[in-house]
């Protein structure tokens, strides 16, 4: 039998600690080996207990969850799952924590003290197990230099990017490192309704291109990235307009990268570029096939730089991926593909 996954639970509420411990230990593969009430105590216990995964609250005294994630990734990288209320401030901080290297997040259903955590029990256990096998890389102490060209050759292409677990940091990296005249970009990041809007707003402040959550009737344009809203599929029509639908989930998710990429392949044919970043599952593989069959260019993130290699691996196994590239090389790969 495989060794149990050792968990450190970090939350400033003793009541929430007990709730989380009970939920996690209801699974025979999980053992909670310690608890902490703030980031400072968590860092100390990480050194002494050597957990496989840390579950981490955002709002805590002395050292909050965001600072704690940064310090963990700088000094002793290991998988972190954020467990936080998703009021606007907490949601923004949770997104930032994901960009700093946290693997995933689980929402507290009813605020900081949520006694109905049982509602997210399955999600919590599943994400902790996924995190236990995630590939965690030490965060570099200085920002990496952009390796994409400073300008893009104008074209009538479209770029479709898909990501899931580990994706917020990867998507952020790619969008920060493409030039302002990049062809239109469509993004599916598996994320809850409401979080995608905050994700887009945060990126819009940090990128050369404009970034926004897609709305019905938006028109794709150069220098713009549109992020599919949580809970809606996103497709691009022949007139360049975005249509959002609430048709059933595909690959158990909505938005689905397959839905987005198939529409891009249908509309833009050989002018479509498909990119699969880190994520769990198989979403995007059929989309990559569709783009390749139309003569487009396809790119997947390599295993070494993925937090979870599931989605890129599934795409690669179709035989339809042109380039398998470390995350740091993907902006340049995209720009190269944009050359007519």
C-alpha positions as CSV (number, residue, x, y, z in Angstrom):
1,X,0.0,0.0,0.0
2,X,1.2,3.5,-0.9
3,X,2.4,5.7,2.0
4,X,-0.2,8.1,3.2
5,X,-0.1,11.7,2.0
6,X,1.1,13.8,5.0
7,X,-0.8,17.1,5.3
8,X,-0.1,20.3,7.3
9,X,-3.3,22.3,7.9
10,X,-2.8,26.0,8.3
11,X,-5.8,28.2,9.4
12,X,-6.1,30.8,12.2
13,X,-9.4,29.4,13.3
14,X,-9.1,26.3,15.6
15,X,-12.7,25.4,14.6
16,X,-11.8,25.5,10.9
17,X,-8.6,23.4,11.6
18,X,-10.8,20.7,13.2
19,X,-13.3,20.7,10.3
20,X,-10.5,20.4,7.8
21,X,-8.6,17.7,9.7
22,X,-11.8,15.6,10.0
23,X,-12.6,16.0,6.3
24,X,-9.1,15.1,5.1
25,X,-8.7,12.2,7.5
26,X,-11.9,10.7,6.3
27,X,-9.9,9.4,3.4
28,X,-7.6,6.5,4.2
29,X,-4.8,7.8,2.0
30,X,-4.5,11.0,3.9
31,X,-2.9,11.7,7.3
32,X,-2.9,15.2,8.9
33,X,0.5,15.4,10.7
34,X,0.1,18.9,12.1
35,X,-1.7,22.2,12.2
36,X,-0.7,25.9,12.4
37,X,-2.5,29.1,13.1
38,X,-0.4,31.5,10.9
39,X,2.4,31.6,8.4
40,X,5.3,31.9,10.8
41,X,4.1,28.8,12.7
42,X,3.5,27.0,9.4
43,X,7.1,27.7,8.1
44,X,8.5,26.3,11.4
45,X,6.4,23.2,11.2
46,X,7.3,22.6,7.6
47,X,10.9,22.3,8.7
48,X,10.2,19.9,11.5
49,X,7.3,17.8,10.0
50,X,8.2,17.6,6.3
51,X,4.6,17.4,5.0
52,X,3.8,16.3,1.5
53,X,1.1,19.0,1.1
54,X,0.2,22.2,3.0
55,X,-3.4,23.5,3.0
56,X,-3.3,27.2,3.6
57,X,-5.7,30.0,4.6
58,X,-5.3,33.5,3.2
59,X,-6.3,35.9,6.0
60,X,-4.2,35.1,9.1
61,X,-2.4,37.2,11.8
62,X,1.4,37.8,11.8
63,X,2.0,36.3,8.4
64,X,-0.8,35.9,5.9
65,X,-1.2,33.1,3.3
66,X,0.2,35.1,0.4
67,X,3.5,35.9,2.1
68,X,3.7,32.3,3.4
69,X,3.3,30.9,-0.2
70,X,6.1,33.1,-1.4
71,X,8.4,32.1,1.4
72,X,7.6,28.4,0.9
73,X,8.4,28.6,-2.8
74,X,11.6,30.5,-2.3
75,X,13.0,28.4,0.5
76,X,11.4,24.9,0.6
77,X,9.1,24.4,-2.4
78,X,6.3,22.0,-1.8
79,X,2.7,21.6,-2.9
80,X,0.3,24.2,-1.4
81,X,-3.5,24.2,-1.7
82,X,-5.2,27.4,-0.8
83,X,-8.4,27.1,1.2
84,X,-10.0,30.5,1.4
85,X,-13.2,32.5,1.5
86,X,-13.8,34.0,-2.0
87,X,-15.0,37.5,-1.2
88,X,-13.3,39.9,-3.5
89,X,-10.2,40.6,-1.4
90,X,-9.6,37.0,-0.5
91,X,-10.2,35.9,-4.1
92,X,-7.6,38.4,-5.4
93,X,-5.1,37.2,-2.9
94,X,-5.8,33.6,-3.7
95,X,-5.2,34.3,-7.4
96,X,-1.9,36.0,-6.5
97,X,-1.0,32.9,-4.4
98,X,-1.6,30.7,-7.4
99,X,0.7,32.9,-9.5
100,X,3.3,32.6,-6.8
101,X,3.2,28.8,-7.0
102,X,0.3,27.4,-5.1
103,X,-1.1,24.3,-6.9
104,X,-4.8,25.0,-6.5
105,X,-7.5,26.4,-4.3
106,X,-10.7,25.2,-2.6
107,X,-13.4,27.8,-1.7
108,X,-14.8,28.0,1.8
109,X,-18.5,27.9,0.9
110,X,-19.8,30.5,3.5
111,X,-16.9,32.8,4.5
112,X,-13.8,32.5,6.7
113,X,-15.6,30.2,9.2
114,X,-17.5,27.7,7.1
115,X,-19.1,24.9,8.9
116,X,-20.5,23.5,5.7
117,X,-17.1,22.5,4.3
118,X,-18.6,19.0,3.7
119,X,-20.1,20.6,0.5
120,X,-16.6,20.7,-0.9
121,X,-15.2,17.6,0.7
122,X,-14.8,15.7,-2.6
123,X,-13.1,18.7,-4.3
124,X,-10.8,19.2,-1.3
125,X,-9.6,15.5,-1.1
126,X,-9.2,15.3,-4.9
127,X,-7.1,18.5,-5.1
128,X,-4.9,17.5,-2.1
129,X,-4.2,14.2,-3.8
130,X,-3.4,15.9,-7.1
131,X,-1.2,18.4,-5.3
132,X,0.8,15.5,-3.6
133,X,2.0,14.4,-7.0
134,X,2.5,17.9,-8.5
135,X,5.8,19.1,-9.9
136,X,6.9,22.1,-7.8
137,X,9.8,24.2,-9.0
138,X,11.7,26.7,-6.9
139,X,10.6,30.2,-7.7
140,X,13.4,32.3,-9.1
141,X,14.3,35.4,-7.1
142,X,14.3,37.7,-10.0
143,X,11.9,38.1,-12.9
144,X,13.0,36.2,-16.0
145,X,13.7,38.3,-19.0
146,X,11.2,38.2,-21.8
147,X,12.4,35.9,-24.6
148,X,9.6,36.8,-27.1
149,X,10.4,39.5,-29.7
150,X,9.5,43.0,-28.8
151,X,7.0,43.2,-31.7
152,X,4.9,40.6,-33.6
153,X,4.4,40.4,-37.3
154,X,0.8,41.5,-37.9
155,X,-1.3,38.6,-39.1
156,X,-4.8,37.3,-39.3
157,X,-4.0,34.4,-36.9
158,X,-5.7,33.6,-33.6
159,X,-4.0,32.0,-30.6
160,X,-5.9,29.6,-28.3
161,X,-4.4,28.8,-24.9
162,X,-5.7,26.1,-22.5
163,X,-4.7,25.5,-18.9
164,X,-6.0,24.0,-15.6
165,X,-4.1,23.0,-12.5
166,X,-1.0,25.2,-12.1
167,X,-2.3,27.3,-15.0
168,X,-2.8,30.7,-13.5
169,X,1.0,31.2,-13.1
170,X,1.7,29.7,-16.5
171,X,-0.9,31.7,-18.3
172,X,0.3,34.8,-16.5
173,X,3.9,34.1,-17.6
174,X,2.9,33.7,-21.3
175,X,0.6,36.8,-21.4
176,X,3.3,39.0,-19.7
177,X,5.9,38.0,-22.3
178,X,4.1,38.6,-25.6
179,X,4.3,41.9,-27.3
180,X,1.5,44.5,-27.5
181,X,0.7,43.8,-31.2
182,X,0.2,40.0,-30.7
183,X,-2.7,38.5,-32.7
184,X,-5.9,37.9,-30.8
185,X,-5.6,35.4,-27.9
186,X,-8.4,33.3,-26.4
187,X,-7.8,31.6,-23.0
188,X,-9.6,28.8,-21.2
189,X,-8.4,28.5,-17.6
190,X,-10.5,26.1,-15.6
191,X,-11.7,28.3,-12.8
192,X,-14.9,29.2,-10.9
193,X,-17.3,31.8,-12.0
194,X,-16.2,35.2,-10.7
195,X,-12.6,34.2,-10.3
196,X,-12.0,34.5,-14.1
197,X,-13.0,38.2,-14.0
198,X,-10.6,38.9,-11.2
199,X,-7.9,36.9,-13.0
200,X,-8.3,38.9,-16.2
201,X,-8.4,42.2,-14.3
202,X,-5.1,41.4,-12.5
203,X,-3.4,40.4,-15.7
204,X,-4.6,43.5,-17.5
205,X,-2.6,45.6,-15.1
206,X,0.6,43.6,-15.7
207,X,0.7,42.8,-19.4
208,X,1.6,44.8,-22.6
209,X,-1.6,43.5,-24.2
210,X,-5.1,44.1,-23.0
211,X,-6.7,41.3,-21.0
212,X,-10.4,41.0,-20.1
213,X,-13.0,38.4,-19.2
214,X,-14.9,37.6,-22.4
215,X,-18.5,38.9,-22.8
216,X,-21.1,37.9,-25.3
217,X,-20.5,39.8,-28.6
218,X,-16.9,40.8,-27.9
219,X,-14.9,41.0,-31.1
220,X,-11.4,39.4,-31.2
221,X,-8.6,41.9,-32.0
222,X,-4.9,42.3,-32.1
223,X,-3.3,43.0,-28.7
224,X,-6.2,41.6,-26.8
225,X,-6.6,38.4,-24.7
226,X,-10.1,37.2,-23.8
227,X,-10.5,34.8,-20.9
228,X,-13.5,32.5,-21.0
229,X,-15.7,33.2,-18.0
230,X,-16.1,30.5,-15.4
231,X,-19.3,28.5,-16.1
232,X,-19.5,29.4,-19.8
233,X,-18.1,27.8,-23.0
234,X,-16.5,30.3,-25.3
235,X,-16.5,30.0,-29.1
236,X,-15.4,32.4,-31.9
237,X,-17.6,32.9,-34.9
238,X,-16.7,33.7,-38.5
239,X,-17.3,37.4,-37.9
240,X,-14.7,37.4,-35.1
241,X,-17.4,37.7,-32.5
242,X,-17.4,35.8,-29.3
243,X,-20.4,33.6,-28.3
244,X,-20.8,32.3,-24.8
245,X,-23.0,29.3,-24.1
246,X,-24.0,27.3,-21.0
247,X,-24.4,24.0,-22.9
248,X,-23.4,20.9,-20.9
249,X,-19.8,20.6,-19.7
250,X,-17.3,18.9,-22.0
251,X,-14.6,16.8,-20.3
252,X,-16.4,17.5,-17.1
253,X,-15.6,21.2,-17.4
254,X,-17.2,24.5,-18.5
255,X,-15.5,26.4,-20.1
256,X,-13.8,23.7,-22.1
257,X,-10.7,24.2,-24.2
258,X,-11.9,21.6,-26.7
259,X,-15.0,23.7,-27.4
260,X,-12.9,26.9,-27.8
261,X,-10.2,25.3,-29.9
262,X,-12.6,23.5,-32.2
263,X,-14.3,26.8,-33.0
264,X,-11.0,28.5,-33.7
265,X,-10.0,25.7,-36.0
266,X,-13.3,25.9,-37.8
267,X,-13.1,29.7,-38.2
268,X,-9.4,30.3,-38.8
269,X,-8.3,27.0,-40.2
270,X,-4.5,27.0,-40.8
271,X,-4.2,30.5,-39.2
272,X,-5.0,29.0,-35.8
273,X,-2.4,28.4,-33.1
274,X,-3.2,26.1,-30.2
275,X,-1.3,26.0,-26.9
276,X,-1.7,23.5,-24.1
277,X,-0.3,24.5,-20.7
278,X,-0.1,22.6,-17.4
279,X,-3.3,21.0,-16.1
280,X,-5.1,17.8,-15.0
281,X,-7.2,15.8,-17.4
282,X,-7.5,15.7,-21.1
283,X,-9.3,18.9,-22.1
284,X,-7.7,20.4,-25.1
285,X,-6.5,17.2,-26.8
286,X,-9.4,17.1,-29.3
287,X,-9.0,20.8,-29.8
288,X,-5.4,20.4,-30.7
289,X,-6.3,17.6,-33.1
290,X,-8.8,19.9,-34.8
291,X,-6.3,22.7,-35.2
292,X,-3.7,20.4,-36.6
293,X,-6.1,18.8,-39.1
294,X,-6.8,22.3,-40.4
295,X,-3.1,23.0,-40.9
296,X,-2.6,25.2,-37.8
297,X,0.4,25.2,-35.4
298,X,0.2,23.4,-32.1
299,X,2.4,23.8,-28.9
300,X,2.5,22.0,-25.6
301,X,4.3,22.8,-22.4
302,X,6.9,20.2,-21.5
303,X,6.7,17.8,-18.5
304,X,9.6,19.3,-16.6
305,X,8.0,22.8,-16.3
306,X,4.3,21.6,-15.8
307,X,2.8,21.5,-12.3
308,X,0.6,18.7,-13.7
309,X,1.4,17.1,-17.0
310,X,-2.0,15.7,-17.7
311,X,-3.4,18.0,-20.4
312,X,-0.2,18.5,-22.3
313,X,0.5,14.7,-22.2
314,X,-3.0,13.9,-23.5
315,X,-2.4,16.4,-26.4
316,X,1.1,15.1,-27.2
317,X,-0.3,11.5,-27.3
318,X,-2.6,12.5,-30.1
319,X,0.5,12.9,-32.4
320,X,-0.8,16.4,-33.3
321,X,1.6,18.6,-31.3
322,X,4.3,20.3,-33.3
323,X,6.4,21.7,-30.5
324,X,6.9,20.5,-26.9
325,X,8.5,23.5,-25.1
326,X,9.5,24.6,-21.5
327,X,7.2,27.3,-20.2
328,X,9.9,29.9,-20.6
329,X,10.1,29.2,-24.3
330,X,6.4,29.2,-25.1
331,X,6.0,33.0,-25.8
332,X,8.8,32.9,-28.4
333,X,7.3,29.7,-29.9
334,X,4.0,31.5,-30.2
335,X,5.5,34.5,-31.9
336,X,7.5,32.3,-34.3
337,X,4.2,30.6,-35.2
338,X,2.7,34.0,-36.0
339,X,5.2,34.6,-38.8
340,X,3.4,34.2,-42.1
